[in-house]
Amino acid sequence: MRLDATLAVLQGGGAAVQENGGAEATPDLSAMLMHHLVDGHEIEVGFLGWQRTFHLPEWEPIHVGGLALDLSPTKHVVFMVATAILLLAVFIPIGRVVRGKYTDRAPSGFTNAMEAMVLFFRDEVVRRNIGHDGDVYTSFILTLFFFILGMNLFGLMPFGATATANLAVTGALAFTTFVVTEISGMRTLGFKGYMGTIFYAPPGLSGVAKALMLCVMTPVELLGKLTKPFALMIRLFANMTAGHTLVLSLIGMIFMFAHLTVGRFAIAGASLSMVLAIMLLELFVAFLQAFIFAMLSSVFIGLIRHAH
Amino acid sequence: MLYGMLAVFQEAAMDAEAAKAWGSLLGAGIGMGLAVIGAGIGIGQIGNGMTQGIARQPGAAATIQTAAIILAALVEGVALFALVIAILFKFVA
């Protein structure tokens, strides 16, 4: 748990209370929440009292056109890169081994486990939603799943940060899904068919009725195209942020009641047992939300490919 | 109700900043409560359908359970939209 870092921040508030000589200032719960949830330029690690804060470099924003792009490696960027490196280190050897050693027999060990998951995604998620000619999308869907899962799980580890609890990260993932979906639609349906998914009128109308329906349905269709990735973005972001906010608030409650003489240990015990239950739920939610993101991406790709 | 809130603001002689904070927090709280009611009802309905389906066709239990969990996560997502907006109320304006 992030207890050490939380203690450091909250005991800063607690020390202020003792300096002020009494229950004047309660610990700053809001600052603690912000410190742990929001992206920052410091990574803290600690073990049994030893603690070290890594200050990440802050680079000058790059000015492209009218935008100022700040590409400095923040906490969430570091964890995204760590997840990517972990995935590469796990799956590239597995791919090599499956192609080399296991061409004529079933794999064993860790490769077997990963093959089970890969086949599950190919059969139950990609082929069911996209169809038989959608095998090329298996790698994309699997990448989405394992990348999001890796980032979610890194956030549950001690001194870890959830990169998916960042709207920019989930937004980029949703935008990638959007681009893949639309380009897949353009390639399957052709240009005219793809325009038909935007300028939509129910078949069988003609003349004034068709023009009217076009005017009504086109904004609806455009909005529909945009709300799906938007929902993907918000769903993943909110699930990750909500769980962490709840856990941090429960732990912060221990410090809010630290000034009580009677019952503060009971409150701490109750709070920690709730935190345990919610961390277990968080583990489940990490897997589930990664799976739902991947599955909904495959559903959207399948929907636009079968639009006619 | 809005007139009542205006009366509260004037009675307490709040300036615009304090009134904005008060009002936005109240809105966030009420919004979150209503959203969670909706999510609770929705997930309860899914549970209802799931248990009935499994009771009628125990052989399809795994399929029904998987579908129910996925649908529950989607309904939960809607309630979390409201959470994001409530967070927006609290921390941004």
Interface residues (C-beta under 8 A of the other chain):
Chain A: A231 I234 R235 F237 A238 N239 T241 A242 L288 Q289 F291 I292 M295
Chain B: I69 I70 A73 L74 E76 G77 L80 F81 L83 V84 I87
